Amino acid sequence: MNTAFLLGITSPFSGRQLNHKTTGNEKILFKKQVLLSGCCHITYRLAAPSCKLSNDNWKATEKKEETFQVNEWSEKELPPKYHKANSLYSILTNRFKLKKEKRAPEGKKRQETLLNLFFDNVQGLNGVQNRVALARRSQDGTWYKWTWKQYGEQVVKTASGLLALGFGYGDHVTILSANCPEWLFADLATMCLGGSTAGIYPNDVPEQVVFINQNFDAKFFFVDTLKRLVRLKPFLHQLSNVLYIIVLSLETDNQEERNILLDSRIISYARLLELGQAYLAKSPHYIEDNARKITPDTFCMTVYTSGTTGQPKGACYSHQNIYCVGTTIAEELRCQGRDILLSFLPLCHVAERIQSLFLAIAGRCSVYFAESIQRVREELPQVRPTIFMCVPRVWEKLYQSLQAEFETTIGMKRHLLHQTLLFGRLARLHRNYGKSISRAAMFEWFILSLLVVRKIRVSIGLDRCHTFASGAAPLSEEVAMFFGDLGMDIRQIYGQSESTGIIAYSPKEAVRPGNAGKVPSVIQVKLGDNNEILCKGPNVFLGYYKDPGATKNALDEDGYLHTGDVGMLDEEGFLWVTDRLKDLIKTAGGKFVAPQKIESRLKMYPGISHVVVIGDRRPYCVALITLDESQLKNICNKARIHVQPLKEVVKNERVWRLMDNYVQQVNSGLASYEQIKYYKLLPEDFTIEKEEMTPTLKIRRKQIEQRYKEWIDSMYPVATFHE
C-alpha cells in the first residue's frame, strides 16, 4: 500500500521548517532534529525495504536496515548509495558527513539509569565526548574546564581509588564541601560502585556534621578544605564508623591545619587518585562495566532535609528516582547538548542536584560553578547561562535591584521603560493566556525588546537564557509578572525532597504566575483530606533513612506521598499550592491564615528583606520585618533622611511611617482576621549563620519565634501601632 508523508528537516541556513514529500512503501523513522550554531544534527533510520534517493522521490531498493547520522559539517559527499534529491540535497549540499550511528554496548537489557546516560556522554555515543561538561574558575580568574571524556576519567579514577581503600557494595559516603567538580566526582564514583551518598551543608555546625555521619553510617567522608576539617577536630573521635576522610584540597599556610594530617584516617584526594590510577592498570573497564549493570531500584542517594524543624531526616532515592527526574526535565526543556548551567545553590539540596547532576547528565549540559551564592549577580554576566534555575529569594533580589535602578531613570529612558513594561504585559498575556493583541502592539513590543529588554538582559547576564525557573518555594506573583513583562517567563517547579524535587512544573506555552504548573504524565496527583496534595510515581522517594515511623507518615498504603501542602487542581489541569499545612496559622478566633501569602506581598516593597507573620493561637496576626542592608540608600531616600547604619535606620520615625504605609497597603487587600495589627522592625537581617534560614534561603519559623519571643510577646497586647 502506497503512503505519502512529510519529513520535516530544519535548515541550518534559514532556520525554517522544510518539508520533503515522500512516496512509496518505504518506512522512515525520524528520530531527532537539532539546530545548533548553524549546524544540523539529524538521525534517520531506514527500515525494510530500504530507500534510494533519486531526483524526484525516494525509491525502494533492497530490503536492508541501515542507520546513519548527519552530524557535522564536512566537504565529504554522501555515500553513492544515497543519490542526490533536488528538494533534500539542496539542504545538505556536501556540507555534512554521514557516519554510522554508535550504539551502547551489546549485552543484557540496558538499565534505565543516569549512570548509563553518563557513560554514553563520556564514550561519545551522542557526540558530546569532547564538549565542556564542567568548569571552575582558577585563581587567575580563567575557567578551568573538563570535557565529558575528562569528567568520566576523573569519576573512574575516584571510584577505583575508593575500591583500593576497601569500598564495598552498598557502602555509604558523605560529602562536606562547597560546590565544586570534585563533589560530583565523589558522588558519581560512589554510585558506580553500588554505594550511596549524602551531602552535608558547608555551614552546618560540627554537631550536625557528626549527626549525619553517624545516622547515615558513613564509611568514607569527603571534606573540601583543611580549614573546614580543623573545625571538626574536637569531634573526629565521634566518627568511629568512618574509615577514611578524604580532603579535596591541602592548600594552607596554617601549621595547625597541616598537623591534622597526622591522623592516619586522613588522606588527600590527590593520593586517592594515585591509588585509583594503580587500580585501573589492573582492571581498566571494571568501573564502567559495573556501573552499567546497576539496576534502577538500587538505593543511591540520600538528601537530608534542611531542618526547618528539629533534626534533619534523610530522604532516600533510587536510581529510578533520579533518572525519572533528570530525563523528564531534560525532555521538557528540550536540552540538546549545548546548554550552560550556573551551579550556586548547595549541592546537598535536591534543587541543585537536579540541575548540576540529573539535568546536566540527561540533557548533556555544561555546568559552571559559581564562587558562592552571594556572588551570583557578579557571576551571571560572565557565565551567561542558557538555563537559569534558582530559588525565589534570588529572583526577589534581582527584582529589587532592577526596581531600584529603574527608579533612578528620568526623561526618555523612564518613558521607554514604562512603555516596555506596558507592551510587555500585553505580549505576556498573549503568550501565556492566548489573549488577543494587535499587530501594532506586537510590533511595538518587538522594537522595545530590541532597544530596552535586550540591554536589561545583557546587564544581568541572562541574554542567552531561554529557560528561567524557580523552585524550592513559591515565587511571588508580582516578581513573576515583572520578569514576564520583560519577556522572561519564570517557570515554577513544584516539589520537595520526598518527591525527588519535582511534582509539577509550568509548561512553556502557559507560564502563569501563581500556580505550580501542570503534573507530568509519569506522575499522579490527587487531593486528600483538607485538600492536601498527594502524589505517586517513579519520583516518590524510598523513605527516610532509618526512620520507619516518619516514612509511614509520609507514604500511605497505596504508595501516595503526603506532601503536607494544601492545594487545588483547576479545570485546565493547573495545580495551585495555597500553603503548608504545618505553616497555617489558626487564630484564637478559629480562623485559618496562610502566612506566606501575606509575607510575599509585603516583601515586594523596596527595602524589605524578610517578613515573618505570627498569630497561631493568638487573637490577631503580627509580623517581624527585616530590612535589606544593600538597599539602605534606597530606603533612606524614600524616607527622606540621610543614609545611616541599619541599627539607626530602624529607629527613625520617618522610616516607621514608610513601613506603616506599606503594611496598611497590604492590609487593605486582606480579610480582617488576616491583617497585621502590629509589627517590629528588627535591627539585623536573618542569616544562615545564625540558623534563622536554611542554606536554600527559606525561613526557619520556629527558631525565629524562639529567638524573638520577647519581641513577639510585647505585641500582645499593645495600644499603639508600633513602638
DRENFI-987782 format. One record per residue (C-alpha): residue number from 1; x, y, z. Coordinates in Angstrom, 3 decimals. Each point is the difference from the previous one (the first is absolute). Example, Ala and Ser with C-alpha at 12.3 -4.5 7.8 and 13.67 -1.06 7.14 Angstrom:
2
1_12.300_-4.500_7.800
2_1.370_3.440_-0.660
END
This chain:
723
1_0.000_0.000_0.000
2_1.433_3.372_-1.038
3_0.390_2.631_2.644
4_0.978_3.659_-0.111
5_1.227_2.089_2.866
6_2.086_3.060_0.753
7_3.493_-0.247_1.428
8_0.846_3.201_1.911
9_3.586_1.233_-0.070
10_1.369_3.155_1.596
11_2.118_2.095_-2.318
12_3.264_1.190_1.545
13_0.000_2.954_-2.374
14_-3.493_1.435_0.317
15_-1.274_-1.547_3.238
16_-3.280_-0.817_-1.779
17_-1.847_-3.316_-0.001
18_0.420_-1.764_-3.347
19_-2.238_-2.804_-1.179
20_1.092_-2.814_-2.279
21_-2.840_-1.974_-1.530
22_0.632_-3.732_-0.067
23_-1.919_-2.718_-1.801
24_0.302_-3.765_-0.209
25_-0.317_-2.879_2.400
26_3.210_0.877_1.823
27_0.154_0.549_3.768
28_1.978_2.931_1.420
29_0.166_0.699_3.713
30_1.030_3.581_0.794
31_1.896_-0.203_3.281
32_1.406_3.394_0.873
33_0.549_3.506_-1.322
34_2.216_2.643_1.519
35_0.950_3.506_-1.118
36_3.260_0.961_1.651
37_2.276_2.871_-1.005
38_-0.944_-0.252_-3.648
39_0.499_-3.751_-0.112
40_-2.651_-2.647_-0.551
41_0.152_-3.299_1.892
42_-2.467_-2.428_-1.554
43_-0.353_-3.718_0.542
44_-1.968_-2.146_-2.430
45_-0.813_-3.652_0.329
46_-0.763_-1.694_-3.317
47_-1.843_-3.273_0.436
48_-0.971_-2.750_-2.427
49_-0.473_0.515_-2.821
50_2.930_2.454_-0.048
51_-0.078_3.165_-2.096
52_1.992_1.619_-2.735
53_0.002_3.714_-0.790
54_-0.834_1.032_-3.543
55_-0.646_3.381_-1.562
56_-3.753_-0.184_0.620
57_-0.649_-2.211_2.978
58_1.226_-2.833_2.138
59_-0.024_-3.370_-1.765
60_-0.036_-3.339_1.757
61_3.066_-2.183_-0.557
62_1.251_-3.002_1.910
63_-1.515_-1.084_3.327
64_2.714_1.007_2.389
65_0.047_2.086_3.170
66_2.700_2.613_0.388
67_0.444_2.898_2.359
68_1.983_3.126_-0.702
69_0.382_3.469_1.464
70_0.394_3.442_-1.482
71_2.134_1.388_2.778
72_2.740_2.468_-0.933
73_0.927_2.418_-2.766
74_2.281_-1.533_-2.597
75_0.882_0.213_-3.680
76_-0.550_-3.753_-0.247
77_-2.581_-1.244_-2.545
78_-2.934_-2.180_0.953
79_0.755_-3.721_-0.467
80_-0.775_-1.175_-3.563
81_-2.991_-2.001_1.218
82_-1.802_3.229_0.987
83_-0.342_1.976_-3.241
84_-0.825_3.669_-0.269
85_-3.630_1.105_0.362
86_-0.604_3.584_-1.086
87_-2.313_0.949_2.892
88_2.048_-1.641_2.756
89_3.566_0.062_-1.217
90_-0.158_3.750_-0.497
91_-0.029_0.189_3.799
92_2.887_-2.403_0.481
93_2.106_0.979_-3.080
94_3.228_-1.635_0.934
95_0.046_1.891_3.320
96_-0.411_-2.961_2.302
97_1.613_-3.368_0.412
98_-1.909_-3.167_0.725
99_1.228_-2.487_2.534
100_-1.243_-3.243_1.465
101_-2.074_0.476_3.123
102_1.817_-1.155_3.123
103_-1.927_-2.200_2.347
104_0.281_-0.840_3.670
105_1.867_-3.222_0.744
106_-1.896_-3.150_-0.839
107_-0.886_-2.482_2.696
108_-2.700_-0.219_2.606
109_-2.988_2.306_-0.058
110_1.161_3.575_0.437
111_-0.839_1.444_3.426
112_-1.792_3.343_0.016
113_2.335_1.853_2.339
114_1.858_3.318_-0.004
115_3.245_-1.976_0.150
116_-0.714_-1.476_-3.428
117_-0.776_3.459_-1.366
118_3.174_1.335_1.618
119_2.262_-2.596_-1.596
120_-1.784_0.491_-3.332
121_1.097_3.650_0.215
122_3.521_-0.977_1.054
123_0.428_-2.563_-2.787
124_-1.316_2.374_-2.666
125_-3.094_-2.024_-0.865
126_-1.944_3.238_-0.508
127_2.726_2.336_-1.224
128_0.845_1.931_3.182
129_3.166_-1.826_1.071
130_2.264_2.995_-0.681
131_-2.400_2.737_1.035
132_0.339_1.849_3.304
133_-1.753_-1.810_2.839
134_1.305_1.893_3.050
135_1.805_3.286_0.599
136_1.466_1.661_3.073
137_1.703_3.362_0.336
138_3.757_-0.163_0.630
139_1.844_2.353_2.346
140_1.078_2.160_-2.958
141_-3.646_0.490_-0.990
142_-0.020_-2.320_-3.024
143_-2.282_-3.009_-0.288
144_1.484_-3.472_0.415
145_-2.150_-2.414_-1.996
146_-0.660_-3.731_-0.180
147_-1.419_-1.665_-3.098
148_-2.426_-2.891_0.398
149_2.868_-2.372_-0.743
150_2.143_1.572_2.747
151_-3.013_0.067_2.327
152_-0.379_-3.745_-0.474
153_3.707_-0.620_0.575
154_-0.118_1.860_3.323
155_-3.079_-1.919_1.145
156_1.566_-3.339_-0.936
157_3.281_0.852_1.770
158_-1.876_1.142_3.107
159_-2.059_-3.197_0.038
160_3.122_-2.113_-0.501
161_1.708_1.813_2.875
162_-2.944_-0.768_2.282
163_0.215_-3.662_-1.003
164_3.695_0.008_0.837
165_-0.902_1.292_3.477
166_-2.429_-2.868_0.537
167_-3.320_1.433_-1.176
168_-2.694_-2.685_-0.078
169_-3.313_-0.240_-1.840
170_-2.640_1.974_1.908
171_2.472_2.103_2.000
172_-0.947_3.582_0.868
173_1.912_3.214_-0.688
174_-0.537_3.508_1.386
175_1.192_3.221_-1.662
176_0.634_3.250_1.895
177_0.999_2.535_-2.609
178_-0.891_3.141_-1.873
179_-1.132_-0.564_-3.589
180_2.884_-1.220_-2.154
181_0.700_-2.648_-2.670
182_1.518_-2.337_2.607
183_-3.393_-0.082_1.746
184_-1.484_-1.591_-3.118
185_3.020_-2.284_-0.539
186_-0.491_-1.476_3.479
187_-3.778_-0.187_-0.421
188_0.078_-1.886_-3.306
189_2.962_-2.178_1.014
190_-1.955_-1.263_2.995
191_-3.044_-0.764_-2.153
192_2.175_-1.876_-2.514
193_1.012_-2.377_2.803
194_-3.559_-0.648_1.158
195_0.319_2.311_2.996
196_-1.953_3.058_1.102
197_0.922_3.565_0.920
198_-1.273_2.716_2.314
199_0.996_3.642_-0.182
200_0.607_2.212_3.033
201_-0.465_3.768_-0.133
202_3.369_1.805_0.221
203_-1.262_2.325_2.741
204_-1.515_-2.737_2.177
205_1.202_0.052_3.601
206_2.377_-2.841_1.017
207_-2.742_-1.721_2.014
208_-2.169_-0.203_-3.127
209_2.911_-1.365_-2.048
210_0.571_-2.714_2.599
211_-3.718_-0.824_0.110
212_-0.271_-0.531_-3.770
213_3.178_-2.096_-0.157
214_-1.209_-2.197_2.840
215_-3.602_-0.199_-1.161
216_1.029_-0.861_-3.562
217_2.606_-2.597_1.085
218_2.612_1.655_-2.214
219_3.233_-1.907_-0.611
220_1.634_2.649_-2.196
221_-0.170_3.739_0.663
222_1.028_2.639_-2.574
223_0.902_3.496_1.302
224_0.989_2.857_-2.309
225_2.632_1.878_2.078
226_2.288_-0.483_2.972
227_-1.488_3.116_1.577
228_-3.430_-1.602_0.048
229_1.450_-3.242_1.346
230_1.790_1.808_2.862
231_-3.393_1.274_1.197
232_-0.985_-3.651_0.411
233_3.204_-1.060_1.776
234_-1.541_-0.180_3.522
235_-2.777_-2.204_-1.388
236_1.953_-2.388_-2.245
237_0.189_-2.636_2.733
238_-3.799_-0.287_-0.226
239_0.253_-1.111_-3.643
240_1.022_-3.544_0.882
241_-1.951_-1.398_-2.959
242_2.075_2.019_-2.510
243_2.944_-1.954_-1.445
244_1.539_2.803_-2.074
245_-0.314_3.776_-0.193
246_0.967_1.289_-3.454
247_1.023_3.682_-0.177
248_-0.529_1.552_-3.430
249_2.502_2.859_0.387
250_3.096_0.134_2.239
251_0.857_3.639_-0.792
252_0.752_1.813_3.272
253_2.673_2.059_1.753
254_-1.355_-0.868_3.433
255_2.124_-2.482_1.946
256_-2.933_-1.070_2.191
257_-1.919_-0.963_-3.109
258_2.978_-1.998_-1.283
259_0.357_-1.832_3.309
260_-3.433_-1.545_-0.397
261_1.429_-2.097_-2.850
262_1.779_-2.082_2.647
263_-3.295_-1.830_0.531
264_0.461_-3.332_-1.811
265_-3.560_0.075_-1.324
266_0.553_3.246_-1.925
267_1.335_-0.137_-3.558
268_0.042_2.514_-2.827
269_-2.188_-0.225_-3.084
270_3.177_0.013_-2.111
271_1.156_-3.144_1.819
272_-3.396_-1.595_-0.606
273_0.409_0.636_-3.739
274_3.484_-1.569_0.071
275_-1.440_-3.126_1.595
276_-2.745_0.043_-2.600
277_2.471_0.259_-2.870
278_1.890_-3.031_1.296
279_-3.229_-1.974_0.367
280_-1.073_0.953_-3.542
281_3.169_-1.491_-1.451
282_-1.250_-3.410_1.159
283_-3.711_0.407_-0.843
284_-0.475_2.872_-2.497
285_-3.645_-0.747_-0.850
286_-1.335_-1.241_3.314
287_-1.558_3.282_1.197
288_-2.012_0.729_-3.146
289_-1.065_-3.627_-0.415
290_-1.182_-0.111_3.603
291_-1.799_3.354_-0.291
292_-1.944_-1.105_-3.087
293_-1.266_-3.096_1.849
294_-1.491_1.898_2.950
295_-3.781_-0.336_0.048
296_-2.522_2.871_0.277
297_-1.277_-1.157_3.400
298_3.460_0.292_1.620
299_0.270_2.481_2.885
300_2.463_2.700_-1.080
301_-0.486_3.299_1.801
302_-1.304_1.669_3.141
303_-0.932_3.660_0.308
304_-0.282_1.192_3.576
305_-2.761_2.537_0.478
306_1.300_3.419_0.933
307_-1.651_-0.294_3.377
308_-2.465_2.883_0.332
309_-1.196_-2.011_3.015
310_2.132_-2.307_2.159
311_2.682_-2.407_-1.232
312_0.156_-0.577_-3.767
313_-1.437_-3.171_-1.518
314_1.673_-1.817_-2.879
315_-2.181_-0.386_-3.100
316_1.250_-3.069_-1.899
317_-0.010_-0.236_-3.805
318_0.408_-2.856_-2.454
319_1.582_0.189_-3.448
320_-3.540_-0.076_-1.388
321_-0.867_3.160_1.947
322_2.884_2.078_-1.303
323_-0.289_-1.390_-3.556
324_-3.697_0.877_-0.111
325_0.583_3.585_1.128
326_3.041_0.599_-2.202
327_-1.531_-1.314_-3.215
328_-3.406_1.600_0.639
329_1.466_3.484_0.451
330_2.529_-0.401_-2.833
331_-2.806_-1.001_-2.353
332_-2.239_2.847_1.165
333_2.783_2.579_-0.446
334_1.010_-1.581_-3.330
335_3.663_-0.117_0.934
336_2.138_-0.736_-3.044
337_3.495_-0.280_1.414
338_1.081_3.639_-0.138
339_-1.685_1.532_3.027
340_1.955_1.770_2.750
341_-0.954_-0.148_3.689
342_1.260_2.049_2.956
343_0.434_-2.013_3.188
344_-0.269_2.039_3.203
345_-2.650_-1.524_2.288
346_1.401_-2.611_2.423
347_0.449_-3.385_-1.687
348_-1.333_-1.592_3.186
349_-3.432_1.325_-0.966
350_-2.107_-1.881_-2.525
351_-0.598_3.168_-2.069
352_3.685_0.362_-0.861
353_0.448_-3.758_-0.405
354_-2.776_0.125_-2.625
355_1.809_2.719_-1.912
356_3.685_-0.906_0.314
357_-0.369_-3.792_-0.120
358_-3.353_-1.373_-1.190
359_-0.748_2.611_-2.697
360_3.652_0.536_-0.923
361_0.463_-3.700_-0.806
362_-3.383_-0.649_-1.618
363_0.139_3.257_-1.993
364_3.768_-0.124_-0.658
365_0.413_3.527_1.444
366_3.143_1.885_1.051
367_0.141_0.909_3.709
368_1.917_3.109_1.092
369_0.644_0.325_3.740
370_-0.530_3.393_1.639
371_2.296_1.032_2.848
372_-2.957_0.391_2.365
373_-3.713_0.748_0.098
374_0.843_3.559_1.110
375_1.840_0.625_-3.291
376_-2.722_-1.172_-2.353
377_-0.694_3.508_-1.314
378_3.703_0.442_-0.861
379_0.342_-3.498_-1.506
380_-3.058_0.135_-2.264
381_1.396_2.465_-2.613
382_3.208_-2.049_-0.220
383_-1.604_-3.436_-0.381
384_-3.152_1.084_-1.906
385_-1.936_-3.230_0.622
386_-2.609_-1.244_-2.458
387_-2.038_-1.586_2.817
388_-0.262_1.847_3.309
389_-1.579_-1.871_2.909
390_0.000_1.529_3.474
391_-2.047_0.610_3.136
392_-2.557_2.838_0.387
393_2.340_2.024_2.219
394_2.474_0.438_-2.879
395_-2.780_1.153_-2.338
396_-1.228_2.394_2.699
397_3.496_1.462_0.352
398_0.261_0.509_-3.767
399_-3.475_1.557_-0.009
400_0.843_2.460_2.781
401_3.311_0.873_-1.649
402_-1.639_0.724_-3.366
403_-2.825_1.948_1.629
404_2.530_2.178_1.821
405_1.798_0.672_-3.299
406_-3.259_0.771_-1.801
407_-0.966_2.574_2.629
408_3.153_2.016_-0.709
409_-0.797_0.377_-3.714
410_-1.477_3.247_-1.308
411_-1.283_1.483_-3.252
412_-0.093_-2.129_-3.128
413_1.606_-3.014_1.698
414_-2.761_-0.079_2.597
415_-2.633_0.303_-2.722
416_1.544_-2.878_-1.970
417_0.057_-2.201_3.109
418_-3.661_0.781_0.664
419_-0.925_-0.835_-3.602
420_2.074_-3.186_0.115
421_-1.796_-1.306_3.078
422_-3.382_1.028_-1.447
423_0.405_-1.733_-3.371
424_1.928_-2.820_1.666
425_-3.046_-0.753_2.123
426_-2.213_-0.154_-3.102
427_2.491_-2.369_-1.641
428_0.164_-2.160_3.157
429_-3.783_-0.313_0.188
430_-0.073_-0.953_-3.678
431_2.849_-2.491_0.417
432_-1.269_-1.796_3.092
433_-3.752_0.575_0.058
434_-0.834_0.301_-3.694
435_-1.286_3.567_0.384
436_-0.405_1.864_-3.279
437_2.521_2.707_-0.857
438_0.171_2.318_-3.000
439_2.779_-0.215_-2.557
440_0.966_3.571_0.831
441_0.433_-0.895_3.676
442_2.054_-3.075_-0.882
443_2.217_2.096_-2.271
444_0.416_2.583_2.762
445_1.016_-2.772_2.414
446_2.459_-1.393_-2.546
447_1.729_3.382_-0.344
448_0.057_0.607_3.754
449_1.392_-3.480_0.643
450_2.934_0.877_-2.256
451_0.545_3.492_1.408
452_-0.683_-0.570_3.701
453_-0.519_-3.633_1.026
454_3.162_-1.289_-1.618
455_2.110_2.581_1.855
456_-1.614_-0.981_3.308
457_0.600_-3.684_-0.642
458_3.621_0.641_-0.999
459_0.562_2.026_3.185
460_-1.119_-2.902_2.220
461_1.635_-2.705_-2.130
462_-3.193_-1.662_-1.256
463_0.196_1.055_-3.663
464_0.635_-3.590_-1.189
465_-2.475_-1.578_2.414
466_-2.984_-1.812_-1.522
467_-1.333_-1.602_3.203
468_-0.548_1.779_3.302
469_-1.151_-2.095_2.946
470_-0.697_0.319_3.707
471_-0.376_-2.750_2.573
472_0.310_-1.019_3.674
473_-2.713_2.508_1.022
474_-2.889_1.943_-1.608
475_1.019_3.011_-2.083
476_-1.883_3.246_0.545
477_-2.504_0.778_-2.758
478_1.234_3.584_-0.185
479_3.601_-1.078_-0.601
480_-1.075_-2.594_-2.577
481_-2.158_2.525_-1.877
482_2.761_2.626_0.027
483_2.513_-2.311_-1.672
484_-2.711_-1.356_-2.298
485_-0.679_3.563_-1.160
486_3.684_0.151_-0.942
487_-0.402_-3.137_-2.102
488_1.504_-2.298_2.642
489_-2.731_-2.459_0.975
490_1.109_-1.656_3.252
491_-1.163_-3.600_0.057
492_-0.963_-1.225_3.463
493_1.265_-3.438_1.007
494_-1.985_-1.452_2.877
495_1.273_-2.905_2.048
496_1.745_-0.966_3.215
497_2.820_-2.237_1.148
498_-2.382_-2.944_0.375
499_-1.090_0.274_-3.658
500_3.612_0.258_-1.240
501_-0.669_3.687_-0.496
502_-2.789_-0.138_-2.562
503_-3.774_-0.408_-0.035
504_-1.084_2.646_-2.514
505_1.489_2.743_-2.169
506_-1.221_2.835_-2.209
507_-0.382_-1.009_-3.665
508_1.936_2.237_-2.394
509_-3.125_1.100_-1.854
510_-1.926_0.948_3.156
511_2.206_1.531_2.689
512_-2.625_1.440_2.312
513_1.173_1.697_3.212
514_-1.584_-1.281_3.179
515_-0.380_-3.677_-0.838
516_2.430_-2.906_0.163
517_-0.528_-1.049_-3.612
518_-1.179_-3.350_-1.314
519_0.821_-3.509_1.151
520_2.108_-2.038_-2.486
521_-1.544_-3.172_-1.388
522_2.302_-2.310_2.007
523_-1.330_1.376_3.311
524_-3.466_-0.348_1.545
525_-1.441_2.704_2.257
526_-3.219_0.097_2.004
527_-1.365_1.986_2.942
528_-0.500_-1.649_3.380
529_-1.486_1.146_3.276
530_0.133_3.772_0.557
531_0.903_0.285_-3.709
532_3.484_-1.346_0.703
533_1.961_-0.695_-3.187
534_0.847_-3.698_-0.402
535_2.283_-1.323_-2.735
536_1.088_-3.384_-1.314
537_2.487_-1.080_-2.647
538_3.645_-0.834_-0.754
539_1.016_3.306_1.591
540_-1.182_-0.976_3.507
541_2.861_-0.771_2.372
542_0.746_-3.355_1.633
543_-0.548_1.337_3.517
544_1.957_1.630_2.813
545_3.307_-1.616_0.926
546_-0.351_-2.014_3.223
547_-3.310_1.689_0.821
548_-2.906_-2.389_-0.761
549_-2.412_2.050_2.113
550_0.510_3.169_-2.032
551_-0.100_-2.045_-3.220
552_-3.369_-1.471_0.976
553_-1.360_3.495_0.609
554_1.255_1.223_-3.384
555_-1.027_-2.979_-2.180
556_-3.421_-1.628_0.191
557_-0.855_-3.616_-0.849
558_-0.789_0.904_-3.622
559_3.442_1.514_-0.527
560_-1.155_3.627_0.054
561_2.302_2.605_1.502
562_-1.739_2.363_2.420
563_1.665_3.319_-0.809
564_-1.396_2.057_2.871
565_-0.925_2.701_-2.531
566_-3.523_1.343_-0.433
567_-1.107_0.446_-3.597
568_-2.522_-0.356_-2.799
569_-0.187_-1.094_-3.647
570_-1.862_2.308_-2.383
571_-1.986_-0.907_-3.122
572_3.030_0.423_-2.284
573_2.108_-2.374_2.083
574_2.133_2.621_1.747
575_1.036_-0.790_3.562
576_-0.310_2.795_2.547
577_1.872_-0.183_3.315
578_-1.557_2.277_2.593
579_2.119_-0.730_3.086
580_1.682_-2.534_2.239
581_-2.256_-1.830_2.446
582_2.566_0.408_2.767
583_0.441_3.728_-0.773
584_-3.700_0.863_0.088
585_-0.831_2.329_2.859
586_-3.160_-0.686_1.982
587_-0.897_3.109_1.949
588_-1.646_-0.036_3.417
589_-3.241_0.769_-1.829
590_0.267_-3.243_-2.006
591_0.869_1.688_-3.320
592_2.695_-1.507_-2.245
593_2.631_2.357_-1.423
594_2.563_-0.844_-2.726
595_3.096_1.985_1.082
596_2.002_-0.426_-3.214
597_-2.572_1.949_-2.009
598_0.298_2.989_2.346
599_3.779_-0.235_0.264
600_0.566_-0.129_-3.756
601_-2.181_3.078_-0.561
602_1.838_2.058_2.586
603_3.439_-1.107_-1.244
604_-0.699_1.601_-3.374
605_0.406_3.492_1.415
606_3.484_1.456_-0.563
607_2.403_-0.438_2.863
608_-1.851_-2.796_1.805
609_2.095_-3.157_0.235
610_-2.022_-2.496_2.071
611_-3.383_-0.194_1.693
612_-1.205_-2.577_2.525
613_-3.710_0.060_0.848
614_-0.974_-1.393_3.423
615_-3.434_-0.630_1.473
616_-0.523_-3.689_0.744
617_-2.425_-0.311_2.956
618_0.252_3.769_0.404
619_-2.794_2.605_-0.243
620_1.474_1.645_-3.139
621_2.968_-0.079_-2.376
622_3.245_1.901_0.514
623_3.228_0.100_-2.016
624_3.764_0.175_0.351
625_1.546_2.012_-2.848
626_3.662_0.273_-1.007
627_1.499_2.522_-2.407
628_2.435_-0.709_-2.819
629_3.324_1.599_0.894
630_1.007_0.153_-3.671
631_-3.063_2.190_-0.624
632_0.648_2.459_2.855
633_0.636_2.919_-2.343
634_-3.297_-0.614_-1.758
635_-1.868_-0.283_3.330
636_1.516_3.224_1.312
637_-0.816_1.847_-3.216
638_-3.630_-1.101_0.203
639_-0.191_1.002_3.667
640_1.814_3.272_-0.835
641_2.756_-0.434_2.546
642_3.782_-0.121_-0.227
643_1.536_-3.427_-0.555
644_0.634_-1.602_3.384
645_1.028_-3.424_1.359
646_-2.787_-2.589_0.133
647_-0.266_0.089_3.806
648_-0.718_3.739_-0.178
649_-2.339_-0.245_-2.973
650_-2.398_-2.369_1.808
651_-0.370_2.577_2.785
652_-0.815_2.910_-2.301
653_-3.590_1.273_0.187
654_-0.150_0.749_-3.740
655_1.003_-3.560_-0.836
656_-2.763_-1.247_2.296
657_-2.507_2.199_-1.824
658_1.193_-1.457_-3.298
659_-0.447_-3.542_1.340
660_-3.418_0.943_1.459
661_-1.056_0.966_-3.503
662_1.250_-3.303_-1.475
663_-1.766_-2.091_2.663
664_-3.260_1.938_-0.413
665_0.094_-0.538_-3.781
666_0.395_-3.761_0.494
667_-2.725_-0.067_2.668
668_-2.446_1.685_-2.372
669_-0.043_-3.167_-2.105
670_-0.452_-2.429_2.910
671_-2.895_-1.238_2.094
672_-0.183_1.595_3.451
673_1.278_-3.137_1.763
674_3.001_-0.174_-2.398
675_1.129_3.585_0.499
676_3.229_0.878_1.794
677_-0.967_1.931_3.136
678_3.537_0.710_1.255
679_3.523_-0.538_-1.248
680_3.615_0.380_1.070
681_2.979_1.157_-2.061
682_2.982_-2.144_0.954
683_3.474_1.597_0.222
684_1.597_-2.747_-2.134
685_-0.981_-2.305_-2.832
686_-0.519_-3.755_0.317
687_3.036_-2.081_-0.976
688_1.003_-3.595_-0.634
689_2.848_0.297_2.511
690_-2.422_0.766_2.841
691_-2.121_-2.979_-1.100
692_-2.952_2.283_-0.756
693_0.004_-1.130_-3.641
694_0.700_-3.243_-1.801
695_2.890_-0.171_-2.514
696_-2.635_0.390_-2.741
697_-1.126_3.281_1.599
698_-3.268_-1.207_1.507
699_-1.142_1.370_3.354
700_0.304_-2.205_3.099
701_-3.157_1.141_1.759
702_0.391_-1.840_3.278
703_3.549_1.213_0.565
704_-1.026_3.588_-0.744
705_-3.028_-0.171_2.285
706_2.185_-1.337_2.810
707_2.768_2.562_-0.516
708_-2.369_2.983_-0.139
709_-2.537_-1.261_2.530
710_0.200_3.140_2.134
711_-0.463_2.228_-3.048
712_-3.062_-2.012_-1.028
713_-1.525_-0.122_3.472
714_0.329_3.783_0.287
715_-2.504_0.371_-2.862
716_-2.717_-1.874_1.940
717_-1.645_2.308_0.975
718_1.430_3.374_-1.089
719_-1.986_3.225_-0.098
720_1.910_1.687_-2.832
721_0.754_-1.086_-3.577
722_3.712_-0.150_0.726
723_2.479_0.824_2.673
END
